[in-house]
Amino acid sequence: MRRISLIAFLCMAFVSMAMAKDYTVVSPNGKVTTTVSVTDQVRYAVTYNGVQVVTPSAVSMTLQDGRVLGQNVKVAKAVASQKKEVLHPVAYRKAEIINDYKALTLQFKGGYSIEFRAYDNGVAYRFALAMGKGEVVVQNENTEFNFAGDYPSIYSYCNGTGTIEQQFSNSFENTYNHRNLSKIGNDSLVILPAMVALPQNIKAVITEVNQFSYPGMFLRHYGKETALKSMFAPLPKTMEQGGHNNLQMMVKDRYDYIAKINGTRTLPWRAIALSEQDKDMSDNDLVYCLADECKLDDTSWIKPGKVAWDWWNDWNIEGVDFKAGINNATYKYYIDFASRFGIEYVILDEGWAVNLQADMMQVIPEINLKEIVDYAKTKNVGIILWGGYKAMDKDMENLCRHYSEMGVKGFKVDFMDRDDQIIVDFYNRMAETAARYKLMVDFHGAFKPSGMNRTYPNVINYEAVFGLEQMKWNQTADMVTHDVTLPFIRQVAGPMDYTQGAMHNATRYNFRAINSEPMSQGTRCHQLAEYIIFESPLNMLCDAPTNYEKEPVYTQFLANIPTTWDETCTLMGEVSKYIVTARRKGNDWYIGGLNNWDSRTTTVDLSFLGNPADYTFEAFVDGANADRRGTDYKHITAYPVNGKNTSVFMHPGGGFLIKATKK
């Protein structure tokens, strides 16, 4: 009997191997290869320049009716394709993107397919369902990321606490951990994007794209220590209003499945951005290229720009003869300040609506919104209103109509703090409804961007970042190192509302967390350079108007920095150490440098300008004593250039900004 069983087993194994088939899709430049193995289980593997990025990793989707898509499969058809086109983004870091990829779509019996794409700078795959117009219940989706070694990784945990289920409720704002894959905790969820450092300096950043009506993906360990696996928040079953100022919906119970979806649709892309040099990761357009095309016929009304922001500086202006706070007099002061310096917007953050009511039609008596909006219009300044999730969700259509008719330009929507299917649906409805009323949207308390800024470019910014607001209360975070990590990881997903612009700048040892008179870590030029390094089409000036007014030359320069660009190139950089980025608007270039806590001299190659002699150079650089006094900087109106190079010294936590103006 044992001999017969062994023979039968060997025969079955032989048949399984004989039925196995590998498919490959190779990027246009030939460097990136995705190999798809179809046996009893669909698996994919990725190489980049011959280096194994991901070893064979399973993909599948389990439906509530028991079907498992991606297992025990039969390929009905394999279709290879390729595309090369020029995209013209709205409110982005460049005016043109080359969208160039090769693709393989495997159509399986059972009414579904999986599409794999290979770009020169990344790979992605997604499920597509063709099961009719009815509803399909997704029990779970499995995406594995198996790595060949215990590689270094840089990632953020959920900032929620407690069990895995409790961690599904979080604001997606945390600092980065720098640890090998094996050290990622089994009881903690990793939020996307996350980076893995591979041999030969290759970096891989895992994220997702086209997150429509489907929960977001987290990562956690499974099985072996060098492997990560997807995890999704189950669909909420019961919720109750509460949380921050009664503006949230708190999940009390969840179903045992993750989503109810239409039976004919595509699912989100599971994407891995790739780079051979760290600097290239900060300028990776994979997410934008994978995103659905713009759904708006007219985007001319979408106006990026700077924002004079109230909340970070605690409405703490000085030298006025009225009590500063959430009132018309204070906001008129902010509007006058914005108008003088050409700042496009003023935001009314939390406090203008009656507290605890979750009703944006109930305005506190100290505020006359129409008067503020009308006054701002006479000063060529737009008004943006803050609103909590529950208040916006329960009255979305009416709020958008009412405030659009009043002349408001957009909403900052806050405290969603989840990314299950219900919240993701809210984003889509918010984007679409706001667009019909020509309103921009800035999502705070939000999950990462996943390409919606292409599909609905009125969604002009996202938070989903451990930003400068944390410095109002967090005494221990190393913000400077965090700042030179963000461009290589979080920014791969899309724009981020970091809210820079602090005027009180402190060294590592002088920093103090103060709520009403906050400061930043690092030098003044570190803050200034963030307006170049960080992508943020709606970009805050976070400090008090009266602090900016004390330095009018600096403030005018800052206010004039564009927030969207015609061209971007990262000149040099190393993740968590430093970065130098150049961006062009019209004929002028802005070159920004950010540094970690090591002093550093960078030699900037200006050959991208063509002939540097055709330009004049103005610079803001760290002052001689910036290592002791973070506010020390030097403004040089004729910055020296030696041929096609210029050298810039950055103090610990330092930075610089050079403007090259065409003669």
CORMO-V681961 format. One record per residue. RES is the residue in one small letter. SS is DSSP state (hx for helix, st for strand, lp for the rest). PHI is phi in whole degrees, -180 to 180 (999 if undefined). Layout:
RES & SS & PHI
RES & SS & PHI
This chain:
m & lp & 999
r & hx & -63
r & hx & -64
i & hx & -65
s & hx & -63
l & hx & -66
i & hx & -62
a & hx & -62
f & hx & -63
l & hx & -64
c & hx & -64
m & hx & -63
a & hx & -64
f & hx & -64
v & hx & -62
s & hx & -61
m & hx & -68
a & hx & -67
m & hx & -80
a & lp & -65
k & st & -144
d & st & -105
y & st & -121
t & st & -130
v & st & -135
v & st & -116
s & lp & -64
p & lp & -55
n & lp & -89
g & lp & 81
k & lp & -87
v & st & -109
t & st & -128
t & st & -108
t & st & -109
v & st & -111
s & st & -105
v & st & -114
t & lp & -130
d & lp & -72
q & st & -146
v & st & -77
r & st & -131
y & st & -126
a & st & -141
v & st & -131
t & st & -124
y & st & -135
n & lp & 53
g & lp & 83
v & st & -89
q & st & -72
v & st & -83
v & st & -129
t & st & -79
p & st & -46
s & st & -133
a & st & -79
v & st & -132
s & st & -164
m & st & -140
t & st & -102
l & st & -96
q & lp & -65
d & lp & -80
g & lp & 102
r & lp & -70
v & st & -119
l & st & -75
g & lp & 105
q & st & -121
n & lp & 50
v & lp & -96
k & lp & -130
v & st & -78
a & st & -84
k & st & -163
a & st & -119
v & st & -119
a & st & -94
s & st & -152
q & st & -153
k & st & -151
k & st & -142
e & st & -148
v & st & -105
l & st & -97
h & lp & -122
p & lp & -65
v & lp & -103
a & lp & 55
y & lp & -136
r & lp & -88
k & lp & -156
a & lp & -83
e & lp & -137
i & st & -131
i & st & -88
n & st & -97
d & st & -132
y & st & -154
k & st & -118
a & st & -138
l & st & -136
t & st & -113
l & st & -101
q & st & -95
f & st & -109
k & lp & -66
g & lp & 116
g & lp & 82
y & st & -155
s & st & -145
i & st & -129
e & st & -105
f & st & -115
r & st & -125
a & st & -124
y & st & -105
d & lp & -68
n & lp & -123
g & st & 161
v & st & -137
a & st & -161
y & st & -144
r & st & -154
f & st & -83
a & st & -133
l & st & -101
a & st & -136
m & st & -111
g & st & 96
k & st & -85
g & st & -73
e & st & -92
v & st & -119
v & st & -101
v & st & -94
q & st & -70
n & st & -167
e & st & -127
n & st & -114
t & st & -127
e & st & -106
f & st & -128
n & st & -95
f & lp & -116
a & lp & -76
g & lp & -145
d & lp & -85
y & lp & -80
p & st & -62
s & st & -139
i & st & -129
y & st & -155
s & st & -118
y & st & -82
c & lp & -54
n & lp & -91
g & lp & -78
t & lp & -123
g & lp & 99
t & lp & -69
i & hx & -55
e & hx & -62
q & hx & -70
q & hx & -70
f & lp & -61
s & lp & -98
n & lp & -159
s & lp & -95
f & lp & 60
e & lp & -131
n & lp & -157
t & lp & -78
y & lp & -98
n & st & -99
h & st & -115
r & st & -147
n & st & -68
l & hx & -53
s & hx & -66
k & hx & -92
i & lp & -68
g & lp & -67
n & lp & -74
d & lp & -104
s & lp & -129
l & lp & -91
v & st & -93
i & st & -93
l & st & -96
p & st & -76
a & st & -136
m & st & -112
v & st & -124
a & st & -95
l & lp & -103
p & hx & -57
q & hx & 60
n & hx & 65
i & lp & -71
k & st & -115
a & st & -124
v & st & -117
i & st & -92
t & st & -155
e & st & -144
v & st & -139
n & lp & 64
q & lp & -87
f & lp & -111
s & lp & 48
y & lp & -163
p & lp & -68
g & lp & -77
m & st & -98
f & st & -106
l & st & -124
r & st & -156
h & st & -68
y & lp & -150
g & lp & 58
k & lp & -75
e & lp & -73
t & lp & -102
a & st & -126
l & st & -121
k & st & -140
s & st & -71
m & st & -148
f & st & -130
a & lp & -70
p & lp & -63
l & lp & -64
p & st & -61
k & st & -105
t & st & -131
m & st & -139
e & st & -139
q & st & -70
g & st & 173
g & lp & 70
h & hx & -60
n & hx & 48
n & hx & 66
l & lp & -105
q & st & -120
m & st & -114
m & st & -93
v & st & -77
k & st & -103
d & st & -157
r & st & -129
y & lp & -72
d & lp & -94
y & lp & -136
i & lp & -98
a & st & -163
k & st & -112
i & st & -135
n & st & -66
g & st & -73
t & st & -127
r & st & -173
t & st & -96
l & lp & -102
p & lp & -61
w & st & -73
r & st & -98
a & st & -123
i & st & -129
a & st & -81
l & st & -130
s & st & -152
e & lp & -89
q & lp & -124
d & hx & -54
k & hx & -59
d & hx & -72
m & hx & -67
s & lp & -73
d & lp & -125
n & lp & -89
d & lp & -100
l & hx & -57
v & hx & -62
y & hx & -63
c & hx & -66
l & hx & -77
a & lp & -67
d & lp & -62
e & lp & -63
c & lp & -59
k & lp & -96
l & lp & -100
d & lp & -73
d & lp & -123
t & lp & -118
s & lp & -64
w & lp & -82
i & lp & -78
k & lp & -119
p & lp & -64
g & st & 165
k & st & -89
v & st & -134
a & st & -81
w & lp & -108
d & lp & -98
w & lp & -67
w & lp & -63
n & lp & -88
d & lp & 61
w & lp & 53
n & lp & -99
i & lp & -94
e & lp & -135
g & lp & 73
v & lp & -115
d & lp & -103
f & lp & -134
k & lp & -78
a & lp & -70
g & lp & 164
i & lp & -86
n & lp & -155
n & hx & -63
a & hx & -61
t & hx & -65
y & hx & -70
k & hx & -66
y & hx & -64
y & hx & -60
i & hx & -65
d & hx & -60
f & hx & -61
a & hx & -61
s & hx & -64
r & hx & -62
f & hx & -102
g & lp & 73
i & lp & -84
e & lp & -74
y & st & -139
v & st & -125
i & st & -104
l & st & -100
d & lp & -83
e & lp & -56
g & lp & 128
w & lp & -77
a & st & -98
v & lp & -59
n & lp & -68
l & lp & 71
q & lp & -95
a & lp & 49
d & lp & -143
m & lp & -81
m & lp & -94
q & lp & -97
v & st & -103
i & lp & -64
p & lp & -65
e & lp & -75
i & lp & -118
n & lp & -114
l & hx & -63
k & hx & -61
e & hx & -62
i & hx & -65
v & hx & -63
d & hx & -65
y & hx & -63
a & hx & -61
k & hx & -61
t & hx & -66
k & lp & -102
n & lp & 61
v & lp & -124
g & st & -96
i & st & -109
i & st & -119
l & st & -108
w & st & -81
g & st & -151
g & st & -78
y & hx & -53
k & hx & -64
a & hx & -63
m & hx & -72
d & hx & -68
k & hx & -78
d & lp & -144
m & hx & -58
e & hx & -61
n & hx & -65
l & hx & -64
c & hx & -63
r & hx & -65
h & hx & -62
y & hx & -80
s & hx & -65
e & hx & -63
m & hx & -71
g & lp & 113
v & lp & -66
k & lp & -99
g & st & 175
f & st & -126
k & st & -103
v & st & -104
d & st & -130
f & lp & 68
m & lp & -71
d & lp & 56
r & lp & -155
d & lp & -142
d & lp & -75
q & hx & -60
i & hx & -62
i & hx & -71
v & hx & -62
d & hx & -61
f & hx & -60
y & hx & -56
n & hx & -64
r & hx & -65
m & hx & -64
a & hx & -63
e & hx & -69
t & hx & -66
a & hx & -61
a & hx & -63
r & hx & -63
y & lp & -104
k & lp & 55
l & lp & -121
m & st & -85
v & st & -132
d & st & -121
f & st & -87
h & lp & -119
g & lp & 53
a & lp & -126
f & lp & -77
k & lp & -57
p & lp & -67
s & lp & -140
g & lp & 102
m & hx & -63
n & hx & -67
r & hx & -89
t & hx & -70
y & lp & -127
p & lp & -67
n & lp & -72
v & st & -78
i & st & -92
n & st & -162
y & st & -133
e & lp & -86
a & lp & 50
v & lp & -152
f & lp & -75
g & lp & -105
l & hx & -65
e & hx & -56
q & hx & -63
m & hx & -73
k & hx & -74
w & lp & -141
n & lp & -98
q & lp & -86
t & lp & -106
a & lp & -65
d & lp & -91
m & hx & -74
v & hx & -66
t & hx & -64
h & hx & -59
d & hx & -61
v & hx & -92
t & hx & -104
l & hx & -53
p & lp & -62
f & lp & -92
i & lp & -130
r & hx & -59
q & hx & -71
v & hx & -61
a & hx & -76
g & lp & 147
p & lp & -63
m & lp & -142
d & lp & -90
y & lp & -77
t & lp & 66
q & lp & -82
g & lp & 119
a & lp & -62
m & lp & -100
h & lp & -102
n & st & -118
a & st & -124
t & lp & -71
r & lp & -58
y & lp & -96
n & lp & -94
f & lp & -65
r & lp & -138
a & lp & -82
i & lp & -134
n & lp & -70
s & lp & -89
e & lp & -133
p & lp & -71
m & lp & -136
s & st & -115
q & st & -89
g & lp & 94
t & lp & -87
r & hx & -61
c & hx & -70
h & hx & -63
q & hx & -64
l & hx & -63
a & hx & -64
e & hx & -63
y & hx & -70
i & hx & -99
i & hx & -70
f & lp & -87
e & lp & -86
s & lp & -159
p & lp & -62
l & st & -113
n & st & -117
m & st & -81
l & st & -101
c & lp & -81
d & lp & -89
a & lp & -71
p & hx & -51
t & hx & -69
n & hx & -72
y & hx & -68
e & hx & -66
k & lp & -72
e & lp & -131
p & hx & -65
v & hx & -66
y & hx & -60
t & hx & -65
q & hx & -65
f & hx & -61
l & hx & -60
a & hx & -63
n & hx & -83
i & lp & -66
p & lp & -63
t & lp & -114
t & lp & -129
w & lp & -140
d & lp & -91
e & st & -155
t & st & -139
c & st & -147
t & st & -87
l & st & -83
m & st & -164
g & st & 164
e & st & -143
v & lp & -54
s & lp & 72
k & lp & -120
y & st & -165
i & st & -157
v & st & -131
t & st & -126
a & st & -116
r & st & -134
r & st & -113
k & st & -130
g & lp & 64
n & lp & -96
d & st & -104
w & st & -113
y & st & -120
i & st & -118
g & st & -117
g & st & -128
l & st & -123
n & st & -127
n & lp & -85
w & lp & -85
d & lp & -97
s & lp & -67
r & st & -157
t & st & -107
t & st & -110
t & st & -103
v & st & -91
d & st & -81
l & lp & -97
s & hx & -63
f & hx & -64
l & hx & -79
g & lp & 85
n & lp & -109
p & hx & -58
a & hx & -65
d & hx & -82
y & st & -126
t & st & -105
f & st & -124
e & st & -121
a & st & -141
f & st & -118
v & st & -130
d & st & -57
g & lp & -73
a & lp & -59
n & lp & -113
a & lp & -66
d & lp & -73
r & lp & -108
r & lp & -132
g & lp & -62
t & lp & -80
d & lp & -78
y & st & -144
k & st & -126
h & st & -101
i & st & -115
t & lp & -79
a & lp & -132
y & lp & -74
p & lp & -75
v & lp & -128
n & st & -105
g & lp & 67
k & lp & -108
n & st & -132
t & st & -146
s & st & -105
v & st & -132
f & st & -96
m & st & -118
h & lp & -71
p & lp & -54
g & lp & 69
g & lp & -95
g & st & -177
f & st & -158
l & st & -141
i & st & -119
k & st & -106
a & st & -107
t & st & -104
k & st & -66
k & lp & -69
